[in-house]
Amino acid sequence: MAAAVVGGEWTDGAVRFETGSDAVNRLVSTKPSGAYGSKVAAAYERLQHSGRPEQVKKEWESLCGQVELASSNRCDRAVTDDAFLGACWWLLESRMLIEIEQAVIGQIGRMTFFYPKGVKMGLDAKAYLRERYVADGMLAKPLSGQALPSAFALYLGIVDGKGAESAADGLKAALEAGPIPRIGAFEWRIVLDALSWYGKADAAYGLLLKRPDGIDNGAALSFLWRTAAGIASDPTNPGFRNVIMAPRPDRRLGFVKAEYKSAAGLIKSAWRYEGKKWIWDFTVPRKSTASVTLPGESFARHYDAGDHHVELEVD
């Protein structure tokens, strides 16, 4: 199957993506929905891709108001997944607004009007979640063992240590044993990222390879080009002026070829296996730099613009 131009036209923001798996290629070949269900998340993503703050500045007061409303609406309720997930969005959106502000409106050390409130909201939200939904370091029942609450707890750092290990195991088990959750695009992104961040990228790839029905195709594509191809925006330098490149390859994909027509120029990432060698070729656009973390490493290396070639011995 030829590389899909997702959305149909090779224009700014377009993605070409291909793997050695027909199931994955079919999943990502249709136009993503782009529906996040959160104005803050949508604004955050637009900024990360475009690097242009004009629209965010127009929406700024409305976005701040949305997060402040979530803060004022919290109340002591029973431990239910709806109350928990609402509080998680409160924490997530407050963090997103802080990142938006630091990137384009204000910066660390020069706080604008939202920053101090946003930091306090984030601290309040995390304390609220831990007080009501975490017991003895573990996600409280009946949330533990449910896919989306476990994913949010990991994604937002609500649990750590043994609590995080338990939540990651519960997330993987829930996805493998139960029905595919009926959740939105950004929530699918949280599920797939949580698996990958906590050492279970194999389970995320397994879902896409074996159980693609019901998974949002936009979230699947976002995960694959950030995790498989290893192309991600830098939250502190939006518009891909610095590219975060950290591919996590999986032999079941066979190979990956990805191109992204970013605001900074064309980004490329292509890897394949040859016996016990993993071979990666990638391109950093002329107007960008890259922070590159190779598979199996935990530190980033600086790369300048240009074409680069990496070969690693793998099992």
Secondary structure, DSSP 8 states (H G I E B T S, - for coil): ---EEETSS-STT-EEEEES-HHHHHHHSS------S-HHHHHHHHHHHH---HHHHHHHHHHHHHHHHHHHT-----S-HHHHHHHHHHHHHHHHHHHHIIIII-BTTB--SHHHHHHHHHHHHHHHHHHHHEETTEE-TTTTT-HHHHHHHHHTTSS-THHHHHHHHHHHHHHHHS------HHHHHHHHHHHHHTT-HHHHHHHHHH--TTS-HHHHHHHIIIIIS--EEBTTBTTTTEEEE-----GGG-EEEEEEEETTEEEEEEEEEETTEEEEEEEE-TT-EEEE--TT--S-EEE-SEEEEEEEE--
